[in-house]
Amino acid sequence: MTRLGSTASRPRQAVTTFTHLLAAARLGILLGFAWVALASCTAPPARELTPVTPPDLGRLEAVARDTLEAAQQGLDQALVHRLPDEELAERFGDVGRLYLAHAFRDAAANCFQNAAILAPDAAAWPHLEGVAHQEAGRLEEAAEAFDRAIARDDASFAARLRQGRVWLDAGQLSAAAEQFRAVLSQTHAATTQEATQKARAAAYYGLGRALRTPATLDEAIRALEAARELAPDANAIHYALGQAHRDRGNAARAKEFLAHAGTRRPIFDDPHTDPLGALLEGARVHIALGSQARRLGRRAQAFELFRKAVTIEPGNARAQHNVGAMLAEAGKLAEALPYLQRATALDPAATDALFDFASALAQSGQLQASLAAFDAVLTRTPDDREARRRRDAVAQLHTRNTARDRAAGKP
């Protein structure tokens, strides 16, 4: 969700076509009946598999819950009828993708681990297992899974880029730099293919972060500049460059970059995770499609999709935030504020919703409440320069208004 009055944006869920979404909605039913046609196959799994405990689906909307329950039943039947290894691997993989799309990462990781055992040459399954562990913060398990994915497909840019990020998060800078350099060595600077350029931008960005040590600051800055040239909209690069120039002792240059810093990192194509957006159901589908419509400038369509998401799932904080933000952008502050307030109540950790709530309060003249909301944002993210700038502007306006009221004899 883009902040009100700001060009910075958060990572967005990939969205595919309506055809894919409709196919995804039928996936659970197909899995539930696939065993009937395959019941005559009796080859047992080649190795002992990890048990997959179905997660609690209570938090999902009915459509998504039905899809996952049917998929689970289909997998159970496939195990009972002992399908051939490769076919059973696909069944585990299909269910794992559904789990991962709905953020059931433990069950997803176990499904992908089993699929990788059953299909020892397929790179997709250890790759997706690594993603599940990475999203769950299990860096050691993620690194091991990505190692297996790279061993099966050493030309995979996505696996190496993800592995590099895992090593960065783990503080293993040399190991991270090795993966990013491998991506750059596998690609060619002269290639104009969009996917290659995106991979190079992400690799240069990661390499610059990994090289931000006293001995390699110059190389880090060169890498980050190369990333900025390839991905000029990725304003997280400005933050990394600002830090590097500050470490170098160039305060003026650091200030220049930090003034334009944001959280948008270079993105890269991942053929294994990009299709997951099509597996979402209910409110999350409407939010994803609404975000896509908004990026395309179809604001009326986006608003209707977001409002439908609220109708489907009133307790979805992101849906409430999207509706409130679009109403605020249209100047309908009285209508926007209840949505934004509900979003912050439903998800107190959502700083973007709180930021937009604080901004809308200021625009509606509720300066004291706006200051309190901006203070809450800065308590959680003290380095948020835009929030601090807006908070200072609101504080100055509040001070002037208070002084004017006192001069006029108002209480």
N, C-alpha and C positions, 0 to 999 in steps of 0.2 A: 504494500500500500504506500503510495507516494505521500509524503507529509504535505500538509496544507501550506501552500506558498513556497514549496521547495522543489528543487529538481532531483534531490536524492531519492533513491528508491531502495526497497528491500528485495532480497531474492524472491523470485516468483516461481510458482509451481508450473512446470511445463504443461501445456494444453495441446491436445491433438484434435482431430476432426470429430464431428458428430458421429460419423460412421464408426470410428474407433470407440467412442464412448458407448454407443449402442451395443457394439460387439462385446465390450467389457461387461456391460450389464447382464449379458447372457452367459458370461463365462462360467459363473458358478453352476448354472443349470446344465451346461454342457459337460462340465466336469462330473456333475452328479450322475449323469447317465453314460459317461464314456466307458465305464467298466462293463456295461452290458455287452457292447460290441466286442470287447477285448477279453471276455471271460475265458475264452478257450486257450489263452496264452498262459503257460504255467511256469515259465522260467523264473526262478527265485532271484532276489537281489544278490549281487556278487559278494557283498560285505555286510557286516553288521551295521545297522543304521542308528542314528541318534533319535530317540523318541521325541516327537513334536507334541507338546501340550497345547491344545487350542486355547487361545487367549480369551478373556472375558470380552464379549462383543457388546456389552450393555450400553456403552457410550455411543454406539453408532446409530444412525437413522435406520429405519426398518428396511429400506431397499438395500443398503450396504450390508446390513446384518444378514439378510436372507441370502445375498450373493456369497458371502463368506461361509455361511453355514453349509450351503450347497457344495461349495468347493471343498470344505473339510470332509463332508460325507463322500464326495467323489474320490478323494485321496484315500480315505479309509477302505473303500471298496477296491481301489486299485491295489492296495497292499494285500488285501484278502485274496485277491485273484493272482497275485504274484506276477505282475507284468514283467516283460523283459526290461533289463536295466535301463536302456536308453529311453524307453517310453515312461518308465517310472520316474526317471530323472526329470522329464518334462512335466510330469504331474506335480512333483515336489516344487519344481521351479515356478510353475503357474500359481500354486498356492502361496509360495514365498513372495512372489511379486505382489499379490493381493495384500498379504500381511504388511509388506514394506510400504506400499502405497498408503495404508491406513495407520502407519506408525507403530505396528506391533513388531518391533525390531528383534526381540529374542526369538519368537516363533519363526520369523522370517530367516534369521541367521541359521537356525537348525534345519529349515527346509533347504536352504541353499547348500549347506554343508552336506546333506544327504545327496542332493542332486550332483554335487561335485564328486562324491564317491562313486556314484552310479555311472557318471559320464566323465571319465578321467581325462579326456582330451578337450572338453568344452571349457572355454575361458569365462563364459558368462557367469557360471555359478560361483566360483570363488570371488569373482569381481563383485557380484551382488552381496555375497556374504560379507566382504570387506566393507561395503557401503553400510550394511545394517550395523556392523560393529562400530564403524566410524560415527554414524549418527547417534549411537548409544554412548559414545565416549570411551569405548573399549579400544584404546589405541594399539595395544600389543596384539590383540586378536585381529584387528583390522590390518595391521602391517603384515602379519603372517598370511592372511587371506589374499592380500594384494600381491604378495610375493608369489603365491601359487598362480594367481591370474596372469602375472607377467611371464612366469615360466611357461605357461600354456600359449601365450600370445605376446611375445616380447615387442611387437610393433604397436601395442595398444597405447595410444596417447592418454586416454582417460584413466587407465589403471596407474600409469606412472605419475600422472598429475595428482591423482588422489593419494597415492603412496607418498609423494613428496609432501603433501599437506599434512598427512598423518605424522610424518617425521618432524615437520615444523612444529606441530602442536605438542609433540613429545620432547622438543628441545634438541633433537638430533640433527643439527644443522648440516653437517657433512653428508649424512645419508640423504637428507632432503635435497641438497644441491646436486648430488649425483643423479637423482631421478629427473630433476628439471633439466640438467645438462643433456641427459639421454634423450629427452623429448626434442630439444633443440637440435641435437645431432641427427635425429631421425627425420627432421623436417628441413625444408629449404626456404631460405629467406625470399627467394624470387617467386615462390608459389603464391598465386593469387586466390587459391581455393579458400573459401570462407572458413571452413572447419579447421584447416591447417593454420591460418592466421590467428584464429581464436586460441588454438592450442599453444602457439608460440607466445602469444600475449600472456597467457596464464603461466607458462613456463618461465618467461622472463620475470614476471612479477614474483613468483615463488623463489626464483634464484636470487633476486635482489634482496628479498627478506632473509634468505638463508645466509647471504654473504655480509649481512650488516654486523661486521665485527671490525675492530680497529685495524686489523691487517688487510682487510679486503673492502674497505668502504668505497674506494674509487670504482672498483668493479661492480659493487652493489648498485651504485648510482647509475652506472652505464646500463646495467640490466633493467633497472626501473624506468629509465628514460626510453629504452627500447620498448618496454611494455606500454608506456604511455602513448608512444607513437602508434602502436598497433591497436590499442583500445582506449581512445581519448575520452570515452564516456565513463570509464571505470575510475571513479574518483577516490577509491581506496588507495590507488597508486600515489596520489598526491600526499596522502598521510604517510605512506612509507618513505617517499622522497623527503618530506619534511623532517621525519625522524633521522634519516641518513645525513642530511645537511646539518641538522642540529648536532649530531654526533661529530661531524667534521669541524664544527666550530663556526659555521656560516649561519648566524642567527637570522640575518635578513632574508637569505634564500629560504631557510626553514619556515619563516613566518609567511612568506609568499605562497608556499605550497600548502601549508596547514590551513590557510584561509579558504582554500578551495577543496579541502579534504571531505570525504564522505565514506560510506560503507559499501559502495558498489564495487565488487571485485571483478576482474576479468572472468568471463564465463567461457566454458568450453563444451563442446558436444560430447555427450556420453551415450552411446547407442544402447547401453543396458539400462540406464535409469531414465532417460528422456521419455520413453513411452509410459512410465508409471502414472502420469497424470490422467491418462485415459481410464484408469482402473478405479478412480475415486467416484463415489456415489453421493447422492443427496445434496445437502447444502454445499459441500466442498466442490462439487462439480459446478454449481452455479457461481461460486466465488471465483473459481479458476476461469470459467468462461467470461464472467464479468470483467475480470482483470485483463483478459485478452481483448475484449471489446473496448475497454477504456484505453488501452495502449494504441488501438487503431483509431481512436478519436470518436468512437460510437458511444457517446456519453449516455444518451437516452436508453440504449440497449443495455449498457453496463449497469445503469441504475436499476432497471427492472430486474436484471439477474440478481443483483445484490439484495434487492428487496424480497425477491422470491426466496433467497437463501435464509433471510430472517424469518420468513413465514414457515419454512420447512423446519428450521432449527433456531428458535428464539434464543437459546442458550449459547449460540456460536458467537464468540467475542469478535472474531474477524469479520463476520457478516454485519454485525451491528456497527463496527468501526467503518466499514466501507460505505454503508448507507449514510452514516453521520458525516463522514468526510465529504461525500459528494454533495450533500445538502448544504454544508458549510461553504463549500466552494461556489455554490450557486447563490450564496448570500442568505439562505434560509436558516438563520442561526437558531431561531426559536424551535424549529423542527429538528435541527441537527443535534442540539445539546443533549436531549434525552438519550439518543442513540449512542453518542460518544461516552456519556456517563455510564450507560449500561456496559459498554465495551470495557471500560476501565474496571468496573466492578466484577465482570465475568473473568477477566484475565488481568490481575493487578501487575503482572510482569510485562505486559505489553506496553513498552515505553512509547512506541509510535502512536498508539491510541491516546495515551495520556498527553503526549505532545500536542496532538490535534485538539484534544479537549481544552488544554490550556490556551491554545491559540484562538479557538472559537469563543471561549469565555472573554478573552481580551477584546475580540472584535465586537462582542455584545455589550461591552462596557463594564463587565464584572471583573474589575481589575484586581481586587483583593483575592478573589477566588482563583483568578488566573495566576497570580504570583505563587499561591500555595501549590497549584498544580505544576508549574514550572520548577519549583523547588523540589517537588517529588521526582520529577524527571532527572534533575541534576544530582539528586541523592543516589539514584541508580546508575546514571551515566555521567559522571562529573566532567568527562572530556567532550561532551556534546557542545560544540561551539555555537551551533545555531540556536539551541535551547537557551544557552547563556546569553546570547545576543538579544533574543526576543525577551527574555526575562528582564534584562537591564532596561530595554526600551519600555516595557510595561511599568517597571518600578519608577522610571523617570516621569512617565505620564501620571502615575498615581500620586507622586510627590507634588507635581504641578497642580493637579486637581485639588489635592488636599489644601495646599497653600492658597489657592484661589477661593476655595469655600470658606476658609478661615477669614480671609480678608473681607469676604462678603458677609461675614457674621453668621454663616451657616454652621450648625452643630457638626 
